[in-house]
Amino acid sequence: MDSVTESDPTLESDLERLNVQRDVPLATRNTFGFEARAEFLATATDDASLIALLEFAEDRQWPVFILGGGSNLVLTRDIPGLTLCLGDTRIQYADAPGKRVHVTAGAGCGWHALVVDTLAHGHAGLENLSLIPGTVGAAPVQNIGAYGVELVDRFVSLRAWHRPSRQFMTLGPDDCAFAYRDSRLKRERGDWIVVSLTLAVGGDTPLVTDYASLAAQLAKHQDGAITARTVSDAVIAVRQSRLPDPAVIGNAGSFFHNPIVKAETFAEIAREHNGIVSYAMPDGRIKLAAGWMIDRLGYRGTRRGAVGVHQEQALVLVNHGGGSGEELLVLVREIQGAVKDAYGVSLTVEPLIV
């Protein structure tokens, strides 16, 4: 990292004034645990500090990288310029039409912390999204989803700083152009900095319990009426049984998107690969289970030095300790090539690779 290459008499005072740290290790700030460093790092706690930090970086022509919980990130190098975190963790509630409630959370709030808070206040709606790692600010970028519910299903609006126009903007569902694990924010990455998110919960929000693995978990342990909290408990149990804890072994959860193909393409694949796991989409296309394909190719439990494929879940890539992002990408390309050769479909990486 060498964006600061010569003496600057005002730099140190600016760093102190804006609480900017220099040369910050990032191993504990990404769930893979990959070693990397931020040249400079700061946390914006409100609108004023966000604008001040962006102006500080722009004046010095530094690149700006937005870092959330690091749970959807593969670091392959040190980060030059300013790494910016969002520190607003406030959660606020307001009445909404239809007996529902609008909950607004700051971008720095942990996603699962928001889910827990809504349940504590007696509001259903986010329980299927329990235990998803990361921050509130990252959730709409990825349009997170699990067990039959996506963020878009509860989305009302978000507030974000639009860097090209240098102004705060409020975006509704149509503005965000949500798709499967995708959004306008993701496609225009770098232009938007989400500062808060508003969702509709409670009231007549229905419980979603028909996702196969969730329904099986509820049937196994349900002693009484199904509530939002029991759904949350079941989701947590299923996730913990299928996905490794990043505190134990470095990972970013599901690493590849499940590819979606036309019905005709699926028919051709199914003729050659009997029993391939798939899910029908509302628009007639078919979603293929990437983990099943990777597993059938023998990659589950595979290890390449310090990185590998999790022994219980082929969709999860792991860092056994001491691995690097570069090592992981070699394995990623190998798996993508093998799936392409065997099934004729391309696997898209879910995490951001930097």
C-alpha positions as a Python dict, from the first residue, in 0.01 Angstrom:
ca = {
    (1, 'M'): (0, 0, 0),
    (2, 'D'): (157, 323, -111),
    (3, 'S'): (-114, 583, -176),
    (4, 'V'): (58, 808, 82),
    (5, 'T'): (408, 838, -53),
    (6, 'E'): (539, 1170, 71),
    (7, 'S'): (532, 1387, 381),
    (8, 'D'): (207, 1572, 442),
    (9, 'P'): (212, 1819, 731),
    (10, 'T'): (-168, 1821, 768),
    (11, 'L'): (-228, 1448, 741),
    (12, 'E'): (-170, 1353, 1103),
    (13, 'S'): (-398, 1625, 1234),
    (14, 'D'): (-669, 1523, 990),
    (15, 'L'): (-636, 1159, 1092),
    (16, 'E'): (-674, 1253, 1457),
    (17, 'R'): (-963, 1491, 1393),
    (18, 'L'): (-1160, 1229, 1200),
    (19, 'N'): (-1055, 929, 1415),
    (20, 'V'): (-886, 759, 1121),
    (21, 'Q'): (-659, 465, 1203),
    (22, 'R'): (-352, 378, 999),
    (23, 'D'): (-241, 28, 885),
    (24, 'V'): (-524, -173, 1039),
    (25, 'P'): (-520, -557, 1029),
    (26, 'L'): (-838, -704, 879),
    (27, 'A'): (-811, -1073, 970),
    (28, 'T'): (-1073, -1033, 1244),
    (29, 'R'): (-1292, -820, 1017),
    (30, 'N'): (-1357, -1088, 755),
    (31, 'T'): (-1513, -1424, 839),
    (32, 'F'): (-1265, -1620, 627),
    (33, 'G'): (-995, -1483, 856),
    (34, 'F'): (-767, -1398, 564),
    (35, 'E'): (-474, -1174, 648),
    (36, 'A'): (-492, -830, 489),
    (37, 'R'): (-449, -472, 605),
    (38, 'A'): (-634, -147, 551),
    (39, 'E'): (-406, 145, 474),
    (40, 'F'): (-650, 369, 662),
    (41, 'L'): (-973, 279, 840),
    (42, 'A'): (-1249, 489, 996),
    (43, 'T'): (-1606, 453, 1117),
    (44, 'A'): (-1882, 696, 1019),
    (45, 'T'): (-2132, 723, 1305),
    (46, 'D'): (-2371, 974, 1146),
    (47, 'D'): (-2438, 1172, 829),
    (48, 'A'): (-2190, 1448, 914),
    (49, 'S'): (-1901, 1212, 984),
    (50, 'L'): (-1977, 1012, 669),
    (51, 'I'): (-1961, 1322, 450),
    (52, 'A'): (-1648, 1447, 627),
    (53, 'L'): (-1467, 1117, 578),
    (54, 'L'): (-1565, 1093, 212),
    (55, 'E'): (-1450, 1448, 149),
    (56, 'F'): (-1124, 1373, 331),
    (57, 'A'): (-1060, 1074, 102),
    (58, 'E'): (-1170, 1259, -211),
    (59, 'D'): (-945, 1555, -137),
    (60, 'R'): (-650, 1317, -125),
    (61, 'Q'): (-774, 1113, -422),
    (62, 'W'): (-786, 798, -215),
    (63, 'P'): (-1007, 504, -312),
    (64, 'V'): (-1284, 426, -62),
    (65, 'F'): (-1384, 72, 29),
    (66, 'I'): (-1701, 10, 233),
    (67, 'L'): (-1658, -270, 489),
    (68, 'G'): (-1953, -424, 669),
    (69, 'G'): (-1934, -743, 872),
    (70, 'G'): (-1691, -905, 629),
    (71, 'S'): (-1914, -1214, 602),
    (72, 'N'): (-1951, -1196, 225),
    (73, 'L'): (-1595, -1104, 138),
    (74, 'V'): (-1278, -1267, 4),
    (75, 'L'): (-971, -1054, 66),
    (76, 'T'): (-685, -1129, -172),
    (77, 'R'): (-475, -819, -99),
    (78, 'D'): (-428, -519, 128),
    (79, 'I'): (-681, -238, 86),
    (80, 'P'): (-535, 96, -26),
    (81, 'G'): (-686, 433, 64),
    (82, 'L'): (-973, 456, 314),
    (83, 'T'): (-1167, 157, 439),
    (84, 'L'): (-1495, 294, 570),
    (85, 'C'): (-1725, 126, 823),
    (86, 'L'): (-2077, 237, 918),
    (87, 'G'): (-2132, 271, 1292),
    (88, 'D'): (-2500, 358, 1334),
    (89, 'T'): (-2664, 63, 1513),
    (90, 'R'): (-2992, 229, 1617),
    (91, 'I'): (-3324, 46, 1573),
    (92, 'Q'): (-3649, 244, 1568),
    (93, 'Y'): (-4015, 144, 1527),
    (94, 'A'): (-4311, 333, 1380),
    (95, 'D'): (-4673, 237, 1310),
    (96, 'A'): (-4755, 151, 950),
    (97, 'P'): (-5070, 76, 747),
    (98, 'G'): (-5241, -260, 787),
    (99, 'K'): (-5145, -301, 1153),
    (100, 'R'): (-4788, -359, 1048),
    (101, 'V'): (-4486, -181, 1192),
    (102, 'H'): (-4200, -16, 1011),
    (103, 'V'): (-3864, -93, 1168),
    (104, 'T'): (-3570, 126, 1067),
    (105, 'A'): (-3217, 15, 1149),
    (106, 'G'): (-2882, 184, 1099),
    (107, 'A'): (-2643, 27, 850),
    (108, 'G'): (-2396, -70, 1121),
    (109, 'C'): (-2645, -285, 1309),
    (110, 'G'): (-2580, -657, 1290),
    (111, 'W'): (-2846, -827, 1080),
    (112, 'H'): (-2919, -1102, 1334),
    (113, 'A'): (-2931, -840, 1610),
    (114, 'L'): (-3212, -672, 1415),
    (115, 'V'): (-3400, -1002, 1379),
    (116, 'V'): (-3368, -1068, 1753),
    (117, 'D'): (-3487, -717, 1836),
    (118, 'T'): (-3799, -744, 1618),
    (119, 'L'): (-3888, -1076, 1780),
    (120, 'A'): (-3833, -929, 2126),
    (121, 'H'): (-4083, -658, 2035),
    (122, 'G'): (-4333, -923, 1921),
    (123, 'H'): (-4310, -852, 1548),
    (124, 'A'): (-4307, -1140, 1299),
    (125, 'G'): (-4153, -1113, 953),
    (126, 'L'): (-3776, -1159, 975),
    (127, 'E'): (-3762, -1494, 1156),
    (128, 'N'): (-3672, -1694, 842),
    (129, 'L'): (-3367, -1469, 803),
    (130, 'S'): (-3232, -1551, 1149),
    (131, 'L'): (-2858, -1602, 1196),
    (132, 'I'): (-2761, -1462, 857),
    (133, 'P'): (-2424, -1297, 921),
    (134, 'G'): (-2333, -943, 821),
    (135, 'T'): (-2474, -597, 874),
    (136, 'V'): (-2803, -428, 793),
    (137, 'G'): (-2631, -205, 538),
    (138, 'A'): (-2516, -504, 334),
    (139, 'A'): (-2851, -687, 342),
    (140, 'P'): (-3027, -499, 57),
    (141, 'V'): (-2715, -502, -162),
    (142, 'Q'): (-2728, -881, -171),
    (143, 'N'): (-3107, -908, -129),
    (144, 'I'): (-3041, -1167, 138),
    (145, 'G'): (-3280, -1457, 165),
    (146, 'A'): (-3331, -1793, 332),
    (147, 'Y'): (-3598, -2057, 392),
    (148, 'G'): (-3861, -1908, 166),
    (149, 'V'): (-3821, -1538, 250),
    (150, 'E'): (-3610, -1268, 83),
    (151, 'L'): (-3537, -919, 208),
    (152, 'V'): (-3742, -776, -79),
    (153, 'D'): (-4051, -943, 73),
    (154, 'R'): (-4025, -714, 377),
    (155, 'F'): (-3858, -413, 214),
    (156, 'V'): (-4007, -64, 241),
    (157, 'S'): (-3717, 169, 163),
    (158, 'L'): (-3356, 249, 231),
    (159, 'R'): (-3161, 567, 272),
    (160, 'A'): (-2823, 592, 105),
    (161, 'W'): (-2553, 836, 7),
    (162, 'H'): (-2522, 852, -371),
    (163, 'R'): (-2158, 927, -438),
    (164, 'P'): (-2188, 1046, -802),
    (165, 'S'): (-2451, 1310, -717),
    (166, 'R'): (-2317, 1375, -365),
    (167, 'Q'): (-2654, 1359, -192),
    (168, 'F'): (-2863, 1137, 34),
    (169, 'M'): (-3144, 958, -146),
    (170, 'T'): (-3436, 739, -36),
    (171, 'L'): (-3491, 434, -258),
    (172, 'G'): (-3808, 226, -278),
    (173, 'P'): (-3847, -130, -408),
    (174, 'D'): (-3862, -31, -775),
    (175, 'D'): (-3557, 192, -738),
    (176, 'C'): (-3353, -96, -600),
    (177, 'A'): (-3444, -339, -882),
    (178, 'F'): (-3410, -645, -660),
    (179, 'A'): (-3345, -988, -810),
    (180, 'Y'): (-3218, -1321, -679),
    (181, 'R'): (-2922, -1226, -455),
    (182, 'D'): (-2889, -910, -657),
    (183, 'S'): (-2991, -545, -666),
    (184, 'R'): (-2917, -215, -834),
    (185, 'L'): (-2692, -139, -538),
    (186, 'K'): (-2481, -443, -618),
    (187, 'R'): (-2470, -371, -989),
    (188, 'E'): (-2368, -11, -918),
    (189, 'R'): (-2127, -107, -641),
    (190, 'G'): (-1924, 189, -525),
    (191, 'D'): (-2191, 445, -611),
    (192, 'W'): (-2412, 380, -308),
    (193, 'I'): (-2348, 376, 66),
    (194, 'V'): (-2652, 247, 255),
    (195, 'V'): (-2699, 432, 585),
    (196, 'S'): (-3034, 288, 701),
    (197, 'L'): (-3296, 34, 604),
    (198, 'T'): (-3673, 29, 669),
    (199, 'L'): (-3872, -296, 669),
    (200, 'A'): (-4237, -387, 732),
    (201, 'V'): (-4294, -643, 1008),
    (202, 'G'): (-4563, -755, 1249),
    (203, 'G'): (-4937, -718, 1199),
    (204, 'D'): (-5069, -965, 943),
    (205, 'T'): (-4725, -1071, 818),
    (206, 'P'): (-4769, -1445, 751),
    (207, 'L'): (-4537, -1712, 886),
    (208, 'V'): (-4354, -1896, 609),
    (209, 'T'): (-4296, -2257, 710),
    (210, 'D'): (-4324, -2463, 390),
    (211, 'Y'): (-3953, -2470, 302),
    (212, 'A'): (-3869, -2841, 322),
    (213, 'S'): (-3582, -2843, 573),
    (214, 'L'): (-3754, -2583, 792),
    (215, 'A'): (-4084, -2774, 790),
    (216, 'A'): (-3900, -3092, 888),
    (217, 'Q'): (-3728, -2916, 1178),
    (218, 'L'): (-4056, -2767, 1302),
    (219, 'A'): (-4229, -3106, 1281),
    (220, 'K'): (-3949, -3265, 1480),
    (221, 'H'): (-3958, -3030, 1776),
    (222, 'Q'): (-4294, -2852, 1767),
    (223, 'D'): (-4489, -2902, 2090),
    (224, 'G'): (-4746, -2624, 2050),
    (225, 'A'): (-4857, -2347, 1819),
    (226, 'I'): (-4604, -2227, 1565),
    (227, 'T'): (-4492, -1870, 1635),
    (228, 'A'): (-4236, -1638, 1483),
    (229, 'R'): (-3998, -1726, 1764),
    (230, 'T'): (-4032, -2102, 1711),
    (231, 'V'): (-3971, -2049, 1339),
    (232, 'S'): (-3659, -1849, 1425),
    (233, 'D'): (-3538, -2123, 1661),
    (234, 'A'): (-3593, -2383, 1389),
    (235, 'V'): (-3408, -2174, 1130),
    (236, 'I'): (-3116, -2131, 1368),
    (237, 'A'): (-3107, -2507, 1435),
    (238, 'V'): (-3107, -2589, 1062),
    (239, 'R'): (-2840, -2330, 984),
    (240, 'Q'): (-2615, -2447, 1266),
    (241, 'S'): (-2649, -2808, 1151),
    (242, 'R'): (-2556, -2722, 792),
    (243, 'L'): (-2318, -2427, 803),
    (244, 'P'): (-1992, -2411, 998),
    (245, 'D'): (-1936, -2139, 1256),
    (246, 'P'): (-1680, -1883, 1123),
    (247, 'A'): (-1546, -1854, 1478),
    (248, 'V'): (-1441, -2219, 1451),
    (249, 'I'): (-1339, -2243, 1086),
    (250, 'G'): (-1312, -1950, 846),
    (251, 'N'): (-1585, -1932, 584),
    (252, 'A'): (-1838, -1699, 418),
    (253, 'G'): (-2136, -1934, 417),
    (254, 'S'): (-2269, -2048, 80),
    (255, 'F'): (-2001, -1955, -170),
    (256, 'F'): (-2175, -2006, -505),
    (257, 'H'): (-2516, -1896, -631),
    (258, 'N'): (-2754, -2173, -727),
    (259, 'P'): (-2762, -2138, -1109),
    (260, 'I'): (-3097, -2077, -1276),
    (261, 'V'): (-3158, -2226, -1621),
    (262, 'K'): (-3440, -2245, -1873),
    (263, 'A'): (-3673, -2545, -1848),
    (264, 'E'): (-3543, -2684, -2179),
    (265, 'T'): (-3184, -2663, -2056),
    (266, 'F'): (-3279, -2836, -1733),
    (267, 'A'): (-3445, -3119, -1925),
    (268, 'E'): (-3121, -3181, -2115),
    (269, 'I'): (-2914, -3177, -1794),
    (270, 'A'): (-3160, -3407, -1613),
    (271, 'R'): (-3139, -3665, -1892),
    (272, 'E'): (-2766, -3697, -1833),
    (273, 'H'): (-2768, -3654, -1454),
    (274, 'N'): (-3046, -3853, -1295),
    (275, 'G'): (-3160, -3722, -959),
    (276, 'I'): (-3014, -3374, -992),
    (277, 'V'): (-3164, -3155, -721),
    (278, 'S'): (-3366, -2866, -857),
    (279, 'Y'): (-3639, -2617, -768),
    (280, 'A'): (-3907, -2475, -996),
    (281, 'M'): (-3916, -2094, -1015),
    (282, 'P'): (-4238, -1893, -1052),
    (283, 'D'): (-4132, -1777, -1400),
    (284, 'G'): (-4091, -2134, -1526),
    (285, 'R'): (-3714, -2148, -1501),
    (286, 'I'): (-3536, -2406, -1285),
    (287, 'K'): (-3291, -2340, -1003),
    (288, 'L'): (-3018, -2603, -971),
    (289, 'A'): (-2857, -2698, -641),
    (290, 'A'): (-2493, -2594, -678),
    (291, 'G'): (-2394, -2783, -363),
    (292, 'W'): (-2535, -3108, -504),
    (293, 'M'): (-2336, -3071, -824),
    (294, 'I'): (-2013, -2992, -641),
    (295, 'D'): (-2071, -3283, -403),
    (296, 'R'): (-2135, -3528, -688),
    (297, 'L'): (-1805, -3424, -844),
    (298, 'G'): (-1627, -3537, -528),
    (299, 'Y'): (-1524, -3199, -389),
    (300, 'R'): (-1689, -3223, -46),
    (301, 'G'): (-1411, -3243, 211),
    (302, 'T'): (-1144, -3165, -49),
    (303, 'R'): (-844, -2969, 81),
    (304, 'R'): (-589, -2765, -113),
    (305, 'G'): (-327, -2666, 141),
    (306, 'A'): (-493, -2446, 404),
    (307, 'V'): (-817, -2394, 209),
    (308, 'G'): (-1081, -2639, 100),
    (309, 'V'): (-1444, -2746, 75),
    (310, 'H'): (-1627, -2810, 400),
    (311, 'Q'): (-1662, -3178, 486),
    (312, 'E'): (-2034, -3150, 562),
    (313, 'Q'): (-2148, -2893, 304),
    (314, 'A'): (-2005, -2878, -47),
    (315, 'L'): (-2140, -2526, -106),
    (316, 'V'): (-1918, -2385, 170),
    (317, 'L'): (-1549, -2312, 110),
    (318, 'V'): (-1328, -2284, 416),
    (319, 'N'): (-997, -2157, 549),
    (320, 'H'): (-851, -2417, 783),
    (321, 'G'): (-607, -2157, 913),
    (322, 'G'): (-323, -1970, 750),
    (323, 'G'): (-479, -1974, 404),
    (324, 'S'): (-501, -1681, 168),
    (325, 'G'): (-757, -1538, -67),
    (326, 'E'): (-533, -1616, -362),
    (327, 'E'): (-520, -1984, -263),
    (328, 'L'): (-896, -1994, -235),
    (329, 'L'): (-944, -1845, -582),
    (330, 'V'): (-735, -2123, -736),
    (331, 'L'): (-977, -2376, -583),
    (332, 'V'): (-1276, -2167, -690),
    (333, 'R'): (-1166, -2167, -1053),
    (334, 'E'): (-1106, -2543, -1037),
    (335, 'I'): (-1457, -2610, -908),
    (336, 'Q'): (-1616, -2373, -1160),
    (337, 'G'): (-1434, -2549, -1443),
    (338, 'A'): (-1535, -2895, -1323),
    (339, 'V'): (-1904, -2798, -1292),
    (340, 'K'): (-1900, -2634, -1635),
    (341, 'D'): (-1746, -2943, -1794),
    (342, 'A'): (-1983, -3186, -1622),
    (343, 'Y'): (-2313, -2998, -1625),
    (344, 'G'): (-2268, -2721, -1880),
    (345, 'V'): (-2361, -2445, -1634),
    (346, 'S'): (-2154, -2164, -1489),
    (347, 'L'): (-2127, -2111, -1115),
    (348, 'T'): (-2128, -1750, -1000),
    (349, 'V'): (-1940, -1655, -686),
    (350, 'E'): (-2158, -1505, -414),
    (351, 'P'): (-1900, -1316, -201),
    (352, 'L'): (-1725, -999, -315),
    (353, 'I'): (-1365, -1072, -416),
    (354, 'V'): (-1122, -788, -348),
}
